[in-house]
Structure formats: structure tokens, C-alpha cells
Amino acid sequence: MIGCVADNDILYKGTCYQFLRELLQAVATNERFGILGEARYVVGGKLRKRPPRRGGAAAIADFERELSSLQFLEPTPEEVAVAAELELAAQQLAVALDSGESLLVAVTHMRRLLRLFTGDKRAAEALEALLRRGIAEVQGVAGKLVCLEQGVAWMLKLGFVSATDCRRAVCADKTVDIALAICFSCSSPEIADERCQEGLRAYIESLRATAPNLLADG
């Protein structure tokens, strides 16, 4: 049974860094992750167009292996309708919320899931704006949104990946996520592990100031 959902951005970036499985485990604990059915094609296509340094073919093979542990979501007509309403409301407020994110919000809300794991910073800002506008469906994800940097921080805290190995992976592909590259001070040749954690905490608190009602604790 699905307890959490992850967007395509998380799947792409986790695959590029080669710690997708550890990242999802850190966020979901014992819950199973669900992903949109289009993810196989969207993420695969992005890995071809914007491959990590090790190459698109190797990254796609890694991604295909991880798909076996994930469950594809089939949104219901009601969830699709809620997603459409969210997108319309976002357009009226002139905030960025794409169709994939709106569907995941609708699924999280209607199925009462525990976590929505997203690598889309703009979506967090958009959803906070919708929540403040009184859009009831967004209330279903309040306190459940987990950003990429939180997932990485939890992964390090649990010891799934060492800070040294994580920094090496992020800095090898600095353009995959600029904010994460800044957190790990990729412009510096070497830093202490504690600095990596400090960078992640600073970013998380900055995003929390933008989306205080949505971001999960921790």
C-alpha cells in the first residue's frame, strides 16, 4: 500500500546522484512510494537529454532497476478533477504549479498519504500561496511536503550515505541541482562534514520561511 509519493524531479536527481533508493528510504521509512505512471518515460527522456557525467545509458539502467520497488499511481477521475482545480487556482494567482505536482497534491490529499517528496522549489511556494488563499485541497498536504534537501539531510543522519560520498556525487554533477551544490559548497575543494549539514539546514530553514505551513518537520 502506498504511503508516500515522489515527483519526477526527485526521481531524476536521485538517479543522477546514484542514491535514489537511499533517498526514498530515508523519507518513507517503512512506507511504499508511489509515482505517476508517466514517470518512466518523462524521467527516462530527461536522463537522455540531460545525462549525468557517467552517461545516459548507465543512468537509465539504474533508474529502470529502481522502478521495481516503486508503485505506479493511477489517479482517479476525482483526483484529476481536483488537480485541474488546483492548476486553475494557481494560474489565477500567477504561481507555478505544473500538472504532475497538482496530481500528486490531489492524490496525497484524497488518499491521506503521509509524505509528498518534491524536488520542485517553485511548487512549494505555489502551494503555500494556494493554502493562504484558502484552497481546501492543499490543506491535505500541510506538514507533509518534503523537499530534496530534507531528504538528503535525513539520508545522511540515518547513515544511508556518508557526507563525503554524498558531496562527491553532488559535486560531480553540480548542475543537476544548483541549490544542493551550494549546500555542499561544491566551489570549494574540501570542507568538513559538519559544513555540509549546516548548508542543508540553512537551505531548509530558508524554504520553511517561504512555505511554513507545508514543509514537514525535521
Secondary structure, 3 states (H helix, E strand, C coil): CEEEEECHHHHHHHHHHCCHHHHHHHHHCCCEEEEECCHHHHHHHHHHHCCCCCCHHHHHHHHHHHHCCCEEECCCHHHHHHHHHHHHHHHHHCCCCCHHHHHHHHHHHHHCCCEEEECCHHHHHHHHHHHHCCCHHHHCCCCCEEEHHHHHHHHHHCCCCCHHHHHHHHHHCCCCCHHHHHHCCCCCCCCCHHHHHHHHHHHHHHHHHHCCCCECCC
